[in-house]
Every structure is written in C-alpha cells, then in structure tokens.
Amino acid sequence: MKKEELFEQLKGKIIVSCQAVPGEPLYVEEKSIMYLMARAAKQAGTPAIRTSSIRDVIAIKEETGLPVIGLIKIKYEGFESYITPTMKEVDELAAAGSDVIAFDCTAQKRGDGKTIDEFIAEVRKKYPDAILMADISTYEEGINAWKLGVDMVGTTMSGYTAHSPKTDGPDYELVKRLSAEVDIPVIGEGRVHSPEQAVEMLNAGAFAVVVGGAITRPLEIAQRFIKAVEMRAE
C-alpha cells in the first residue's frame, strides 16, 4: 500500500493494537490467537492493526487484509530499547510484509555502540521506500526522528523511559507540541483507556490514535474494574 493511501485510510481513526507477549494470558506458544482479536477489531471498523512478532504480522494480514504496523519486542543485553531494537528485527518485519515498520527511536541506551541517529539513518538507507514509524518518548526525540526521515511519529514510549514524564493518562501535551511542528502524522499512543481520551488525543492534534490494552488485553481491563470496586469498598 502506498504511503499516501495508507495515511488517508488512517486519518482521524482508531488503530487497534493486538499484542500478546510471553507471560501474558493470551499468549499461546503453539499458535497465536491475536488474529481473532484483529478480526473483532476489523469488524468494529479499525483501518489498521498494530502488532508484535512475525507470526502475528503474518496471521493478522492473512485474516483481515488490513494494513499492519509491525514491531518485534525483544530484549538484548546492553539495550534499554526493546521495540525492534536492531536491523535484524527490521529485516524480519520487512520480509514478513509489514506495511509499516515501528521501531524505538528514543535516546535510550543501545548495546551496539550506535547512536539512535546512526540507527535511524541505516534503516532509512536500507529501506528507502518502507513506511517507518518512530516510537518516541519526548518532543526532542520526535523532532529528531522527523528530521532523520521517518514517516510517522508515535508517542508510544512517553512515560516508559527514564527521561520522559510519568502520567496516568495519555500525553496530550506531547501530541500537541509535535503536531504543531512536524509535517508527518503524529500518532497518539500510550495509556488511552477510554473513548473520551481517544477523542481528546485527536483534539490535541493526533493524526490517528492507537488503542491497545483498553481493547485487547482482558487482564488489564478486568484489573481496572476490580481495582475501582476495591477502592470503593475501602
């Protein structure tokens, strides 16, 4: 899918994140079941799916036919970043047919000795026609990724790096600042727990909004309900 066509499809919409990693209730070693979540998301009207792992990228594309924002979560020694942290994961996502390749573009420590600028430049050079999504945690990181040639910037990592502000809800201010400065889509992502918060993200300037845990992680959803009731009982 061409970039312009994809962006038109995503504009003003909810992108549903369907992910399950080892240790989570919906992760099944033998076979991914995330394609079922993606099926439901498609029926609800989402224009695209964000997912992790090669098997989920392939299964979800086959099941839904929707564009997929692919990433791989993996931890390497010496790396603080864990979202598509090396070229190996980028290569695998490209080979699997990810319509968008999402990768960590924060200032977190990298164990390969490369700066994030060097890594972004290497990815862009190797895949000049790929649609790249930078997962960032601060305004400065977003501006940097934009200047280095990524196609989309997501606030995915805001609140999840040591140097970004911690909030209970979405980082509306980051979305507002970035969308006022860059000429590429700013994707609002992170701690969007309600439809109202998703709308507020768009009002803040987000091109589109990614929602994951509030839709596709039943453990998190159940915990929020149970915690609220228990706090009332106290």
Backbone as JSON, one array per atom type, in Angstrom:
{
  "sequence": "MKKEELFEQLKGKIIVSCQAVPGEPLYVEEKSIMYLMARAAKQAGTPAIRTSSIRDVIAIKEETGLPVIGLIKIKYEGFESYITPTMKEVDELAAAGSDVIAFDCTAQKRGDGKTIDEFIAEVRKKYPDAILMADISTYEEGINAWKLGVDMVGTTMSGYTAHSPKTDGPDYELVKRLSAEVDIPVIGEGRVHSPEQAVEMLNAGAFAVVVGGAITRPLEIAQRFIKAVEMRAE",
  "N": [[0.83, -1.19, 0.0], [0.54, 2.21, -0.86], [2.08, 5.06, 0.67], [0.61, 7.49, 0.84], [-1.98, 6.62, 0.39], [-2.35, 4.91, 2.57], [-2.14, 6.74, 4.71], [-4.38, 8.33, 4.26], [-6.33, 6.5, 4.83], [-5.93, 6.1, 7.54], [-6.34, 8.53, 8.81], [-7.69, 10.38, 11.43], [-8.7, 8.18, 12.76], [-9.13, 5.17, 14.83], [-6.55, 3.04, 15.56], [-6.18, -0.28, 16.22], [-4.33, -1.99, 18.61], [-3.09, -5.17, 18.7], [-1.71, -7.33, 20.66], [0.26, -9.85, 22.25], [2.51, -11.04, 24.52], [5.05, -13.38, 25.67], [4.17, -14.74, 28.82], [1.87, -13.33, 29.21], [-1.72, -13.7, 29.56], [-3.09, -14.21, 27.1], [-1.16, -15.13, 25.43], [-0.12, -17.76, 23.5], [1.98, -20.4, 23.12], [2.06, -22.38, 21.13], [0.45, -21.5, 19.03], [-0.48, -18.41, 17.66], [-3.18, -16.4, 18.82], [-3.93, -13.91, 18.26], [-4.92, -13.07, 15.87], [-7.61, -13.41, 16.05], [-8.44, -11.4, 17.78], [-7.8, -9.31, 16.11], [-9.6, -9.79, 14.07], [-12.02, -9.14, 15.33], [-11.51, -6.44, 15.8], [-11.39, -5.46, 13.2], [-14.04, -5.9, 12.39], [-15.21, -4.05, 14.02], [-14.43, -1.74, 12.84], [-11.83, -0.69, 12.6], [-9.09, 0.76, 10.77], [-6.57, -0.3, 10.57], [-4.05, -2.46, 12.01], [-1.93, -2.71, 14.81], [0.79, -4.66, 15.7], [2.85, -7.13, 17.4], [5.6, -9.32, 16.78], [6.6, -11.71, 14.31], [4.97, -13.86, 13.57], [2.45, -12.93, 14.26], [2.15, -10.68, 12.64], [2.02, -11.88, 10.1], [-0.19, -13.68, 10.41], [-2.3, -11.94, 11.06], [-2.45, -10.23, 8.85], [-3.2, -12.1, 6.92], [-5.68, -12.9, 7.94], [-7.25, -10.53, 8.16], [-6.65, -8.73, 6.07], [-6.02, -6.14, 6.43], [-3.93, -3.17, 6.67], [-0.85, -3.51, 8.41], [0.89, -2.42, 11.23], [3.92, -3.28, 12.1], [6.01, -4.67, 14.66], [8.72, -5.81, 16.72], [9.14, -7.12, 19.84], [11.84, -7.41, 21.87], [14.43, -8.22, 24.13], [17.75, -7.29, 24.48], [21.01, -7.83, 25.79], [22.53, -5.04, 27.25], [20.96, -3.23, 25.95], [18.52, -0.75, 26.42], [16.31, -0.12, 24.97], [13.62, -1.92, 23.45], [11.82, -2.31, 21.44], [11.8, -3.42, 18.31], [14.75, -3.29, 18.15], [17.14, -3.66, 16.66], [18.76, -4.02, 13.4], [18.28, -6.58, 12.56], [15.66, -7.25, 13.41], [14.23, -5.35, 11.99], [14.73, -6.21, 9.37], [13.4, -8.69, 9.44], [10.73, -7.93, 9.82], [10.27, -6.48, 7.5], [10.55, -8.51, 5.6], [8.38, -10.06, 6.3], [6.27, -8.64, 5.41], [5.26, -6.34, 6.64], [3.31, -3.46, 6.65], [3.89, -1.07, 7.78], [6.81, -0.3, 9.53], [7.59, -0.31, 12.83], [9.75, 1.15, 15.2], [12.0, 1.61, 17.99], [12.87, 4.86, 18.7], [14.0, 6.33, 20.67], [16.13, 8.01, 23.1], [17.32, 6.07, 24.56], [19.7, 3.75, 25.99], [21.82, 1.98, 23.79], [23.07, -1.19, 23.01], [24.82, -1.74, 20.97], [26.62, 0.18, 20.43], [25.95, 2.16, 18.65], [24.58, 5.37, 17.85], [21.24, 6.67, 18.2], [20.64, 8.24, 16.04], [22.37, 7.26, 14.08], [21.36, 4.67, 13.78], [18.7, 5.09, 12.88], [19.28, 6.35, 10.45], [20.59, 4.28, 9.11], [18.52, 2.39, 8.84], [16.74, 3.83, 7.23], [18.29, 4.16, 4.94], [18.68, 1.51, 4.08], [16.09, 0.69, 3.65], [14.6, 2.49, 1.73], [12.05, 2.92, 0.7], [10.28, 2.0, 2.55], [7.63, 2.37, 4.96], [8.13, 4.05, 7.81], [7.73, 4.04, 11.3], [8.35, 5.95, 14.06], [8.81, 5.22, 17.37], [8.59, 7.17, 20.1], [9.55, 9.1, 23.08], [9.74, 11.68, 23.95], [9.46, 15.2, 23.1], [11.8, 16.19, 21.85], [12.96, 13.83, 20.88], [11.04, 13.09, 19.01], [11.15, 15.21, 17.15], [13.76, 14.86, 16.28], [13.66, 12.29, 15.05], [11.89, 12.84, 12.97], [13.36, 14.72, 11.47], [15.3, 13.02, 10.59], [14.07, 11.48, 8.74], [11.87, 9.66, 9.14], [8.5, 8.38, 8.66], [6.23, 8.52, 10.22], [5.38, 9.52, 13.53], [5.12, 8.21, 16.72], [3.73, 8.5, 19.99], [4.34, 6.47, 21.66], [6.27, 5.62, 23.63], [6.26, 7.51, 25.64], [6.47, 8.23, 29.0], [7.47, 5.79, 29.56], [10.17, 5.71, 29.51], [13.18, 6.53, 31.26], [13.67, 9.22, 31.15], [11.36, 10.57, 30.43], [8.21, 12.24, 31.13], [6.06, 11.01, 33.73], [2.78, 9.96, 33.63], [-0.67, 9.28, 34.45], [-2.47, 9.1, 32.42], [-2.95, 9.67, 28.84], [-0.35, 11.36, 26.96], [-1.1, 14.23, 26.24], [0.03, 16.74, 25.85], [2.49, 16.28, 24.62], [1.67, 15.27, 22.16], [0.33, 17.51, 21.21], [2.41, 19.43, 20.97], [4.2, 18.21, 19.15], [2.59, 17.79, 16.86], [2.15, 20.36, 16.08], [4.51, 21.1, 15.03], [5.81, 19.21, 13.26], [5.62, 17.85, 9.89], [4.58, 15.4, 9.37], [2.47, 12.51, 10.07], [1.4, 12.45, 13.44], [1.07, 10.04, 15.75], [-1.07, 9.32, 18.3], [-0.43, 7.57, 21.19], [-0.45, 5.35, 23.96], [-1.52, 4.62, 27.12], [-4.23, 5.14, 26.64], [-7.23, 4.9, 27.78], [-9.95, 5.16, 27.46], [-12.82, 5.95, 25.34], [-13.28, 8.68, 25.4], [-10.78, 9.74, 26.03], [-9.41, 9.05, 23.73], [-10.68, 10.65, 21.84], [-9.91, 13.12, 22.85], [-7.18, 12.98, 22.37], [-7.15, 13.2, 19.57], [-8.24, 15.75, 19.37], [-6.14, 17.14, 20.42], [-4.4, 17.13, 18.39], [-3.51, 14.77, 17.26], [-2.93, 12.62, 14.51], [-3.95, 10.11, 14.18], [-5.07, 7.53, 16.45], [-3.67, 5.09, 18.54], [-4.97, 2.34, 20.2], [-4.63, -0.07, 22.64], [-4.33, -1.85, 25.19], [-6.8, -1.19, 26.44], [-8.65, -2.34, 24.83], [-7.81, -4.87, 23.87], [-6.55, -6.34, 25.86], [-7.6, -8.31, 28.1], [-6.9, -8.96, 30.76], [-5.8, -6.58, 31.83], [-8.03, -4.92, 31.55], [-9.94, -6.15, 33.2], [-8.6, -5.9, 35.64], [-8.65, -3.12, 36.05], [-11.38, -2.65, 36.52], [-11.78, -4.24, 38.81], [-9.98, -3.07, 40.63], [-11.11, -0.52, 40.9], [-13.55, -1.11, 42.15], [-12.65, -2.29, 44.5], [-11.34, -0.14, 45.7], [-13.49, 1.47, 46.23], [-14.74, -0.04, 48.18], [-13.01, 0.24, 50.28]],
  "CA": [[0.0, 0.0, 0.0], [1.3, 3.44, -0.92], [2.03, 5.84, 1.9], [-0.48, 8.46, 0.8], [-3.23, 5.86, 0.52], [-2.42, 4.47, 3.96], [-2.41, 7.88, 5.59], [-5.78, 8.72, 4.07], [-7.12, 5.47, 5.5], [-5.74, 6.19, 8.98], [-6.6, 9.87, 9.34], [-8.81, 10.57, 12.34], [-9.27, 6.88, 13.14], [-8.54, 4.36, 15.89], [-5.78, 1.86, 15.17], [-6.23, -1.2, 17.36], [-3.11, -2.76, 18.85], [-3.38, -6.55, 19.11], [-0.41, -7.9, 21.03], [0.4, -10.71, 23.42], [3.9, -11.49, 24.64], [5.19, -14.45, 26.66], [3.84, -14.37, 30.19], [0.53, -12.77, 29.25], [-2.75, -14.75, 29.45], [-3.5, -14.52, 25.73], [-0.05, -15.64, 24.64], [-0.11, -19.22, 23.38], [3.24, -20.74, 22.48], [1.87, -23.23, 19.96], [-0.18, -20.78, 17.92], [-1.01, -17.1, 18.03], [-4.62, -16.19, 18.7], [-4.16, -12.48, 18.08], [-5.7, -12.83, 14.65], [-9.01, -13.35, 16.46], [-8.62, -10.03, 18.26], [-7.77, -8.45, 14.93], [-10.87, -9.99, 13.37], [-13.01, -8.33, 16.03], [-11.19, -5.03, 15.58], [-11.81, -5.14, 11.84], [-15.5, -5.81, 12.38], [-15.57, -2.8, 14.71], [-14.17, -0.64, 11.92], [-10.48, -0.14, 12.59], [-8.49, 0.72, 9.44], [-5.24, -0.91, 10.6], [-3.7, -3.16, 13.24], [-0.53, -2.68, 15.26], [1.04, -5.94, 16.37], [4.24, -7.52, 17.6], [6.05, -10.65, 16.38], [6.44, -12.05, 12.9], [3.82, -14.74, 13.37], [1.22, -12.14, 14.34], [2.07, -9.86, 11.43], [1.57, -12.75, 9.01], [-1.53, -14.2, 10.67], [-3.29, -10.85, 11.04], [-2.62, -9.81, 7.46], [-3.96, -13.14, 6.24], [-7.05, -12.93, 8.47], [-8.02, -9.3, 8.0], [-6.36, -7.97, 4.87], [-5.78, -4.75, 6.81], [-2.53, -2.78, 6.84], [-0.32, -3.86, 9.72], [2.07, -1.77, 11.78], [4.62, -4.39, 12.74], [7.16, -4.44, 15.52], [9.17, -7.01, 17.44], [9.62, -6.81, 21.19], [12.9, -8.33, 22.28], [15.41, -7.58, 25.0], [19.14, -7.69, 24.3], [21.92, -7.33, 26.81], [23.11, -3.75, 26.93], [19.96, -2.36, 25.33], [17.31, -0.35, 27.15], [15.23, -0.19, 23.98], [13.19, -3.29, 23.2], [10.91, -2.36, 20.3], [12.56, -3.5, 17.06], [15.96, -2.55, 18.51], [18.28, -3.82, 15.76], [18.44, -4.23, 11.99], [17.77, -7.94, 12.4], [14.2, -7.22, 13.54], [13.73, -4.57, 10.86], [14.77, -7.11, 8.22], [12.36, -9.71, 9.59], [9.43, -7.29, 9.61], [10.17, -6.16, 6.07], [10.35, -9.78, 4.89], [7.05, -10.58, 6.64], [5.26, -7.84, 4.74], [4.7, -5.26, 7.45], [3.03, -2.25, 5.87], [4.64, -0.04, 8.5], [7.78, -0.88, 10.48], [7.73, 0.55, 14.01], [10.96, 0.86, 15.96], [12.34, 2.54, 19.06], [13.7, 5.99, 18.29], [14.28, 7.11, 21.87], [17.54, 8.21, 23.43], [17.74, 5.04, 25.49], [20.99, 3.11, 25.74], [21.91, 0.92, 22.79], [24.21, -2.05, 23.31], [25.68, -1.96, 19.8], [27.54, 1.3, 20.29], [25.44, 3.13, 17.69], [23.64, 6.38, 18.32], [19.93, 6.47, 17.57], [20.72, 8.89, 14.73], [23.02, 6.33, 13.16], [20.47, 3.54, 13.52], [17.61, 5.56, 12.02], [19.84, 6.59, 9.12], [20.85, 2.97, 8.5], [17.24, 1.8, 8.45], [16.2, 4.6, 6.11], [19.11, 3.89, 3.76], [18.46, 0.15, 3.63], [14.7, 0.56, 3.22], [14.2, 3.86, 1.35], [10.63, 3.0, 0.35], [9.46, 1.49, 3.65], [6.97, 3.35, 5.82], [8.76, 3.88, 9.12], [7.09, 4.7, 12.44], [9.27, 6.15, 15.18], [8.24, 5.2, 18.71], [9.41, 8.12, 20.85], [9.03, 9.4, 24.42], [9.83, 13.12, 24.22], [9.38, 16.12, 21.97], [13.1, 16.24, 21.18], [13.12, 12.58, 20.12], [10.13, 13.14, 17.87], [11.72, 16.14, 16.18], [14.97, 14.23, 15.74], [13.26, 11.23, 14.13], [11.3, 13.51, 11.81], [14.44, 15.3, 10.68], [16.1, 11.93, 10.02], [13.37, 10.88, 7.62], [10.8, 8.69, 9.38], [7.25, 8.77, 8.03], [5.23, 8.71, 11.26], [5.93, 9.57, 14.88], [4.15, 7.76, 17.72], [4.1, 8.83, 21.37], [4.31, 5.15, 22.3], [7.18, 5.42, 24.76], [6.13, 8.56, 26.64], [6.18, 7.68, 30.32], [8.09, 4.47, 29.7], [11.62, 5.87, 29.56], [13.58, 7.21, 32.5], [13.76, 10.66, 30.94], [10.09, 11.15, 29.99], [7.3, 12.47, 32.25], [5.16, 9.91, 34.08], [1.4, 10.37, 33.82], [-1.62, 8.17, 34.48], [-3.21, 9.06, 31.17], [-2.21, 9.98, 27.62], [0.49, 12.56, 26.95], [-1.72, 15.16, 25.3], [0.93, 17.86, 25.59], [3.48, 15.84, 23.64], [0.96, 15.21, 20.87], [0.05, 18.89, 20.79], [3.65, 20.09, 20.57], [4.75, 17.59, 17.94], [1.71, 18.0, 15.71], [2.28, 21.76, 15.68], [5.85, 21.33, 14.49], [6.23, 18.32, 12.17], [4.7, 17.74, 8.76], [4.23, 13.98, 9.19], [1.46, 12.12, 11.06], [1.73, 12.16, 14.84], [0.13, 9.01, 16.21], [-1.22, 9.34, 19.74], [-0.42, 6.21, 21.72], [0.01, 5.2, 25.33], [-2.44, 4.84, 28.24], [-5.54, 5.62, 26.19], [-8.09, 3.92, 28.43], [-11.38, 5.39, 27.23], [-13.14, 6.65, 24.09], [-13.14, 10.12, 25.62], [-9.35, 10.06, 25.93], [-9.04, 8.93, 22.32], [-11.17, 11.87, 21.2], [-9.07, 14.22, 23.31], [-5.92, 12.86, 21.63], [-7.38, 13.78, 18.24], [-8.41, 17.19, 19.56], [-4.81, 17.7, 20.71], [-3.64, 17.19, 17.14], [-3.09, 13.46, 16.76], [-3.4, 12.24, 13.18], [-4.74, 8.91, 14.49], [-4.81, 7.1, 17.83], [-3.53, 3.65, 18.78], [-5.51, 1.86, 21.48], [-4.31, -1.48, 22.8], [-4.76, -2.51, 26.42], [-8.2, -0.93, 26.77], [-9.49, -3.12, 23.93], [-7.37, -6.23, 23.56], [-5.87, -7.01, 26.98], [-8.65, -8.52, 29.11], [-6.37, -8.92, 32.12], [-5.73, -5.18, 32.23], [-9.39, -4.39, 31.64], [-10.54, -6.7, 34.42], [-7.9, -5.32, 36.79], [-9.14, -1.75, 36.28], [-12.69, -2.76, 37.15], [-11.63, -4.8, 40.16], [-9.33, -2.07, 41.47], [-12.07, 0.54, 41.19], [-14.52, -1.61, 43.12], [-11.96, -2.49, 45.78], [-11.09, 1.18, 46.27], [-14.78, 1.93, 46.77], [-15.01, -0.81, 49.4], [-12.16, 0.76, 51.34]],
  "C": [[0.87, 1.25, 0.0], [1.07, 4.28, 0.33], [0.84, 6.8, 1.92], [-1.83, 7.78, 1.0], [-3.42, 5.39, 1.96], [-2.79, 5.62, 4.88], [-3.86, 8.34, 5.47], [-6.7, 7.76, 4.81], [-7.07, 5.62, 7.02], [-6.25, 7.49, 9.59], [-7.86, 9.93, 10.19], [-9.41, 9.29, 12.89], [-8.54, 6.26, 14.34], [-7.83, 3.16, 15.27], [-5.75, 0.94, 16.38], [-4.93, -2.0, 17.43], [-3.49, -4.13, 19.41], [-2.06, -7.24, 19.39], [-0.53, -8.8, 22.24], [1.83, -11.24, 23.42], [3.98, -12.58, 25.69], [4.97, -13.96, 28.08], [2.46, -13.76, 30.33], [-0.51, -13.87, 29.01], [-3.11, -15.16, 28.03], [-2.34, -14.96, 24.83], [-0.07, -17.16, 24.68], [1.12, -19.6, 22.56], [3.04, -21.46, 21.15], [1.33, -22.46, 18.75], [-0.72, -19.45, 18.42], [-2.53, -17.08, 17.89], [-4.95, -14.71, 18.48], [-4.94, -12.16, 16.82], [-7.19, -12.76, 14.96], [-9.35, -11.96, 17.01], [-8.67, -9.08, 17.07], [-9.05, -8.59, 14.11], [-11.96, -9.13, 14.0], [-12.78, -6.84, 15.79], [-11.6, -4.59, 14.18], [-13.32, -4.98, 11.76], [-15.99, -4.53, 13.05], [-15.29, -1.58, 13.85], [-12.78, -0.05, 11.93], [-9.87, -0.24, 11.19], [-7.14, 0.02, 9.39], [-5.01, -1.55, 11.96], [-2.23, -2.93, 13.55], [-0.28, -3.97, 16.05], [2.53, -6.23, 16.49], [4.44, -8.98, 17.23], [5.73, -10.94, 14.91], [5.2, -12.91, 12.69], [2.51, -13.97, 13.42], [1.06, -11.23, 13.13], [1.49, -10.69, 10.29], [0.13, -13.19, 9.21], [-2.6, -13.12, 10.57], [-3.5, -10.33, 9.63], [-3.45, -10.82, 6.69], [-5.43, -13.12, 6.66], [-7.85, -11.71, 8.06], [-7.83, -8.58, 6.67], [-6.08, -6.5, 5.15], [-4.28, -4.44, 6.82], [-2.08, -3.09, 8.27], [0.92, -3.02, 10.04], [2.79, -2.84, 12.59], [5.79, -3.95, 13.59], [7.55, -5.77, 16.15], [9.7, -6.56, 18.79], [10.64, -7.87, 21.6], [13.93, -7.56, 23.11], [16.79, -8.18, 24.75], [19.98, -7.11, 25.43], [22.55, -6.01, 26.36], [22.16, -2.77, 26.29], [18.86, -2.02, 26.33], [16.1, -0.41, 26.23], [14.9, -1.65, 23.69], [12.18, -3.41, 22.06], [11.73, -2.29, 19.02], [13.92, -2.81, 17.24], [17.14, -2.65, 17.54], [17.82, -4.05, 14.32], [17.9, -5.63, 11.75], [16.25, -7.96, 12.45], [13.57, -6.42, 12.4], [13.67, -5.45, 9.61], [13.64, -8.13, 8.27], [10.97, -9.12, 9.34], [9.22, -6.94, 8.15], [9.87, -7.42, 5.27], [8.95, -10.34, 5.13], [5.93, -9.77, 6.0], [4.61, -6.77, 5.58], [4.5, -4.02, 6.59], [3.75, -1.05, 6.46], [5.58, -0.76, 9.45], [7.97, 0.11, 11.62], [8.99, 0.16, 14.77], [11.27, 1.97, 16.94], [13.29, 3.62, 18.55], [13.97, 6.91, 19.48], [15.79, 7.23, 22.09], [18.05, 7.17, 24.43], [19.04, 4.37, 25.03], [20.87, 1.99, 24.72], [23.19, 0.11, 23.04], [25.16, -2.28, 22.15], [26.65, -0.81, 19.55], [27.08, 2.37, 19.32], [24.58, 4.18, 18.39], [22.31, 6.11, 17.64], [19.91, 7.14, 16.2], [21.32, 7.95, 13.69], [22.1, 5.18, 12.79], [19.32, 3.95, 12.6], [18.11, 5.75, 10.59], [20.12, 5.28, 8.39], [19.56, 2.31, 8.02], [16.68, 2.5, 7.23], [16.97, 4.31, 4.82], [18.82, 2.5, 3.2], [17.05, -0.04, 3.08], [14.14, 1.94, 2.85], [12.72, 4.01, 1.07], [9.71, 2.5, 1.46], [8.81, 2.64, 4.4], [7.45, 3.09, 7.24], [8.02, 4.68, 10.18], [8.07, 4.75, 13.6], [8.49, 6.14, 16.49], [9.13, 6.05, 19.6], [8.78, 8.42, 22.21], [9.05, 10.88, 24.76], [9.71, 13.92, 22.93], [10.68, 16.11, 21.16], [13.34, 14.99, 20.35], [12.25, 12.56, 18.88], [10.66, 14.04, 16.76], [12.94, 15.52, 15.5], [14.62, 13.15, 14.72], [12.67, 11.8, 12.85], [12.39, 14.06, 10.89], [15.28, 14.22, 9.99], [15.32, 11.1, 9.01], [12.33, 9.81, 7.89], [9.5, 9.24, 8.81], [6.13, 9.07, 9.01], [5.95, 8.76, 12.6], [4.83, 9.18, 15.86], [4.64, 8.07, 19.12], [4.13, 7.6, 22.26], [5.08, 5.06, 23.61], [7.11, 6.51, 25.82], [5.69, 7.97, 27.97], [6.83, 6.34, 30.59], [9.62, 4.51, 29.56], [11.96, 6.66, 30.81], [13.55, 8.72, 32.37], [12.47, 11.31, 30.43], [9.13, 11.27, 31.17], [6.35, 11.3, 32.47], [3.76, 10.47, 34.34], [0.5, 9.14, 33.84], [-2.35, 8.01, 33.15], [-2.33, 9.41, 29.98], [-1.4, 11.27, 27.74], [-0.03, 13.52, 25.88], [-0.76, 16.27, 24.9], [1.98, 17.5, 24.54], [2.87, 15.79, 22.25], [0.75, 16.62, 20.33], [1.31, 19.57, 20.26], [4.2, 19.52, 19.26], [3.9, 17.9, 16.72], [1.77, 19.44, 15.2], [3.59, 22.03, 14.95], [6.18, 20.49, 13.26], [5.18, 18.25, 11.08], [4.42, 16.28, 8.39], [3.21, 13.61, 10.26], [2.05, 11.87, 12.44], [0.65, 11.21, 15.35], [0.09, 9.04, 17.74], [-1.31, 7.91, 20.27], [0.1, 6.23, 23.15], [-1.03, 5.6, 26.36], [-3.75, 5.5, 27.82], [-6.57, 4.59, 26.68], [-9.58, 4.08, 28.13], [-11.61, 6.06, 25.88], [-12.96, 8.16, 24.23], [-11.68, 10.56, 25.51], [-8.86, 9.98, 24.48], [-9.47, 10.18, 21.56], [-10.3, 13.06, 21.58], [-7.7, 14.18, 22.63], [-6.06, 13.49, 20.24], [-7.54, 15.29, 18.34], [-7.07, 17.88, 19.83], [-3.93, 17.76, 19.46], [-3.17, 15.87, 16.59], [-3.7, 13.19, 15.39], [-4.33, 11.03, 13.29], [-4.33, 8.48, 15.89], [-4.71, 5.59, 17.88], [-4.09, 3.33, 20.16], [-5.24, 0.36, 21.56], [-4.95, -2.09, 24.02], [-6.23, -2.34, 26.74], [-9.16, -1.75, 25.92], [-9.1, -4.59, 23.91], [-6.59, -6.93, 24.67], [-6.86, -7.2, 28.12], [-8.15, -8.54, 30.54], [-6.32, -7.49, 32.63], [-7.12, -4.58, 32.43], [-10.05, -4.86, 32.93], [-9.9, -6.09, 35.67], [-8.38, -3.91, 37.09], [-10.49, -1.77, 36.96], [-12.56, -3.2, 38.6], [-10.99, -3.79, 41.1], [-10.29, -0.96, 41.86], [-13.07, 0.11, 42.25], [-13.88, -1.79, 44.49], [-11.66, -1.16, 46.46], [-12.36, 1.76, 46.86], [-15.06, 1.26, 48.1], [-14.19, -0.3, 50.57], [-12.72, 2.03, 51.94]]
}
